[in-house]
Every structure is written in structure tokens, then in C-alpha cells.
């Protein structure tokens, strides 16, 4: 037996259990052994109940003294008393009917949960919804009994499913399977994937020894180190995983550099063209970053670069300068945005910048007159639910959007066509078919030099004449595979790729999700950007907030008011980052974080139909208490802001309505824009000085930071007000305090990563995010840095390693990491 042996051949598993395990990614012996414990219980020296203190998470071993099912008006509650001598702990499970026949007096149990003081008895404890495991009786197989008692016992996340005889594939079952496999394994059967020199430098134990110590620690192993995954065995397995991740990324990066690319020209004429369109003097950071990008573009290999910078640091202008480099060399450039709103914003900005700043054939500046997009539009308040067949206003709206999208607005179109150097085209899903066909023809014929759009740009129908540069804005909203779809569009040479994000990315994430890219950071704001004053305000002080907004409007300024939902209905909850945070009990939070998911815990999580319905009703009730954008738009217009021009913007509006409302706000025809997070990116109104975020406790740090970045874009002092509901959790308090304390997006990003984890860091799960078996990006930063250095050393100094070691590394990389992440092949 070796690690590649399918689990179906293991004794006690078979075809049926193997099928259940395969659903959860456990197909081989290696997969089973790398399903490591997520916590450990000290059953060698269990702590007496008398030594425990309220408020701590604790493991308790005791015998069942008695059980009772209490019928209350709200729900059935199952109570059980567990004792050690004269000391007892009361355990309670809400909706616990399913447990009434589960326990018998005299059974020995291992419990894990939070200790709370008992109200009925002084000095006594209770546990609410604890995790539990029934320990083996004295008459059971002594070989397996020693796995459950008298040692440090590993606790595993359940693998789901049941055995052929009805037992759960839970922690106890996994312990027995893993024990049997490790007992049969020999060093020569377990392939060692880390070269000996690397293990020697860091004092890493062997693979098999590490697996044995991680699953079944020896007596005397530090419980603190075990729970924090910092024993030598655990560190070795973490290093192994991260080493191969970084090795795959390093090889991918170097392989990309060997491909045929485009060596763009960057002579004096290109520099003059860039200078001619700059609307302001660039910052030192912008100059430095543009220099890094241009240096890459000059090389005959494809550029793969990530441009990240804080809100308002000027990423878009740098990207447009890079586009000019490509266009001046005779190539097309593409800018892909995640939403139509942002794509249209980029299109209008590029049209204004690249047309107005273009040089005439004689070399003289030739400003292009531009008609205003909303000339002739009367300010008409948006009403929720308005029919799409409204007469004259609808006609005007369509005409405005058509002008913006097809460049038919200009009163000097003939002059523009003669003098304009850069031809910009918009391609989005909402254009009618005739416009799409016309724009695709322009792109294919090479008549479009800068193409801006959404995912419509990567459809099969879109063919480019000579694509040289791909710019992907807000990269995390697309995912890795969509990025590579654009990269692979052309035939011969690969285009250069520049991906941008305004969400500052912690170094650990940048080294994994974007590990195949070189990184440029804009760490300086343009001159004139004033710091934003950030304050918290409870909902009881709403009147003061609205009065402040009114004063700002009277002073000639504008404001945003952002709500977490559109109409308060349950299908609006994806707008929220933390929809249930303040309603979770301590035990629910522990379970959610992965601290206590045993087989019995999974059973409780499923519960009964009554339990599910009760929780759903409770959650829906909480959701409807949230103030929504549509409701508050009507309430504010009729009440606190009745003499102020108020607009409404949210994600359910069609693209025409969105465009009209945004343009009206930008023109100053709307004083206060009530919105959802649809304005998180792309809105640039220098006159807006106030951002009010309602129910701020429900938003993540990255989202709040993005929203705050919509103000402070002009010279006037700007404000961000975080309004909170009546219940604010401990984690939400930490987020809100951080927002008030700092405007450093990278500092906020680190805290956001710690709170939410890498999978949810961007608000929606990142496509291409590695799913680690052992490592944690939040916990294992130092090991990640070490693994990155060793991976680069292995590639650079491959001659120092034996042929056998290199063969093992190549085999492991191909079979494991390319299969899981696609890291080697781009």
C-alpha cells in the first residue's frame, strides 16, 4: 500500500463508503491522511470540572447522570447532566428532540463547548449546544479503545455520509481508519516530496513521522502548540503544501516569461503622446509604477503584472497611459470591468481624456468639443417600480445612453473623426444587437484601438485585429479563469496583461491568488486629496446626521446615503457581508469557524424541520428590520430631506435608469443619492463630501473602505458617517473602530483577512482561490514566506539537487498541484 492507493481498497471502506468520501475530495490514502484533525482533546490528563472557569472553551469528560426533554412554548429543550464525582455540568440543546434516545445513564462522554455560569446553582456550569462524542465502553475492542481514552485524541471534521451498517463517517470512524493506515505504513512506502537539503536547512521531520505525530501526538506534546498548529510535525506538513503551491506559481511565472510576446516601442513620440493626455502632474508613485509597466512592455515576453493601490490613488490614469503605449505601437488595448456602470464610467473618462488630448496630424493640440450627455434632460425624480414604457422621459433616457455608447453626441463629429488619434469603443451586454454587431466589426477590422466593456469582451463572437494589451479592472470580481480567457484570445504572440484592484490585498493573498504576477503598488494619493473624517453614529442620532447632510447640501455639496438592501426582502441579502453576525450564539460562531464540527455536530446542524423553520423565521424577521434603500428614499424625500433633491440608485434598475441617475448626480442635479453598494466602484464626483453608511455593522472592511473612497475626491473637507443598528457584535465593533482609526487600506485589508478568511475576503468567493488541506493564509504567513524563498531557490539552483529528487518534485507537482489548481499551465 502506498499513498496513491484508492481508499476503496482499505479494510472497512469499500465501494459505497469510497463513493461518499469521493464527494468530499477523499479518493486516495494520501487524501485521507491529509484530512488532519482541526483540534485535539487531552484525554490523558483531563481537567477536573472544579478547575474550570466560566467563559472558556473546554473539553470535559464525564458520565451521563440523567436526561430530560423539556417541552416549552417556544421549542423543546433537551437537558443532560454529566458528572465527575460530586461535580456536574448541565448540557442543553435547543430543538433537541432527536437526542432523547441517544444517551443512557452511565455512558462516558467527551464534551466540548463554552462554559457558562448556571443561574440556578452557584458555582455550577452549563454548556449550550456542546459538541459531544460517546466514548467506548470497557468491553469494546481494546485496540480501538486506546484511541479514545488515555491519550491526546484528534478530533476531525466529519466527512459526511454513513457506513453500510449506518454509522456516521465522523471523528471516531476517521480515527480508526487513519490509525489502521498509519500502522501499516512504512517509511519506504511513503514518497518524500521535500528535498533532503531543504528539510535539513529547516530541521523538518520526515513525511511519515509528521503524519503520525499530527494525527496521534505523543504524550507530553504541548496542547497550546497542537491547537495553534505549530508543532514541528504540523509545520512540516504546512510547509510541504505551501512549498508546492509557490513552486507551481514560480514555474508558471517563468514559463510565461519564455513565451513569445510583444516588444512595444517606447520612444520620444510615445512619451509625448502620454504627456499630451495627462490631466494633471503625475505623482511620484504613478511615475514609478508606469516605469515598471513600460519596462515590462518593452520586453519581448508577455507582461503579467498586478497593479494595486488604495482608493483614489490613480490606477485608471496609469492604465490608460499603458494603453497609449500599446496603441502607439499599432496594437489594440482592452479594458474589462466587472459591471456595466464601471465600464461606462471608464468609457466616458477615456473618451474625454484620449479624444480631448489627442494631437492633430500637424502636431498641434486639437481639443474636441463634447456635447454634454444630459443636455435637455429635465430633473425628474426616480420612482421605484416605474414602468419601462414611460413616454418622453424613457425616450430621452435611451437617447442619452445611445449617445454615450456610440459617440453620436459630439456636435463636431466630422472634425473629431479627422483629428481624433485614439478610437474608443464600448462593448457591453446591454447594447442592442445591431450596436454589438457594429462594434464587433470595428474591433475585428482594427478600427477600434481601445475597447472597453464587461465580460462581453471574452465571448467567442469577439475577435481582435491585433490585441496587444489586456487591462482587467477589479480583477477579484472576475476570477482567474476569465482573466486567462482574455490572455488566450490572440493567435501568435500573447498580449501583455495588467490586472488592477482597488481592494488592497494582504501580502499573503498576493503571494497565492496572484502569485504568478509581478506586483506594482500605488502607495501615494494625488495632491489635493484631503483626509476623510470618519465618525460612528448610532441610529438614535439619525436626526443629527440628516441635519448635517442638509447643512452640507446648503453649502453647495453633495452626499451619498448607502443602505445594505434594496427593499428589505430576503433575496437582497447577498448585498450584505455579515447578514446574521449579531444573532449567532457563541456555540454557533464556534461551529461556523470550524472549531467544533464532529459527526454529532453535523447531526445537530441538520436538526428537525421545526428547527429549520424556526431559524428561518427568526432570520427573516431580522432581515426585514433593516432599513432599505427604496423605503428610506421615500421616507427621506417626504421627511428629513424633503427640501433636498434626492435620487435613487440600486442594482435592480436597468442600465438606462442607472446611467441617467449617475449622470444627474455628477451634473449636480441631485443633491443626495440614496443607493446600495452599486456605487462601491466607479463613481467619481469631486463635489460629493458626505458618505453615510447605514447598518455599517453589516459590511466588511473592504466594502466600507471602498464606499468611503467615493468622497474626498475634491479639495473640500469630506466626511464618512457609519450609522449602526441597536445590536453590534464584537467583531463588528472591531471593524468600525478600525474604520475610524485609519484610512490605510492595506492595514484594513489585513484585519479583514483575519476576520473573514481568504475565501470571503473580496465579498464574493474568489474563483481560483486555493483550498488548502493543512495551511492557513492567516495563520501561516511566516511559513509561506519561507516556502516562497525555497521554491525560488529550487528553480534557480536545480543543479544542486539529485535527479531522483527532481523527478519526485516534478511528479508531485504534476499529479497533485496542477490537477488541483492548474498552476503550471497558464
Protein Blocks (a to p, Z undefined) as FASTA:
>chain_A
ZZklcfklpghkammlmmmmmmnopabfklmmmmccfbdcdfklccdfklpcehiacddd
dddfbdcddddfkbccddddddehjbccddddehilmmmmmpcghiacdddddddddfkb
ghiacdehiacdddddfklcfklmmmmgopacdddddeejadfkopacbfklmmmmmmmm
mmmpcfklmccfbdfklmmmnopacfklmmmmmmmccehiafklmmnopafklmmmmmmm
mmmmmmmmmmmmmmmmmpccddddfbfklmmmmmmmpcbdcdfklmmmmmmmmmmmmpcc
dcdddddddehilpmmmmmmmmmmmmmnopacddddfbfklmmmmmmmmmmmmmmmpccf
kopacddddddfkgoiacddddehiafkbcklmmmmmmmmmmmmnopmbmklmmmmmmmm
bdcddddfkbcfklmmmmmmmmmnopambdcddfklmgmklccfbdcbdcdehkllnojk
lmmmmmmmpmmlccddddddfbdcdfklmmmmmmmpccdddfbdcehiacdddddddfkl
mmmmmmmmmmmmmnopacddddfbfnopaklmmmpmblmlmmpcfklmmmmnopaccfkl
mmmmnmpmklmmmmmmmmmmmmmmpccfklmmmmmmmmmmmmbccddddfkbcfklmmmm
mmmmmnopafbdcddfklmgopacfkbcbdcdehkllpcfklmmmmmmmgokambdcddd
ddddfbdcfklmmmmmmmmmpmcfklmmmmmmmmnojmlmnopacehiacdfkbcfklmm
mmmmmmmmmmmmmmmmmmmpcfklmmmmmmmmmmmmmmmnopmbZZ
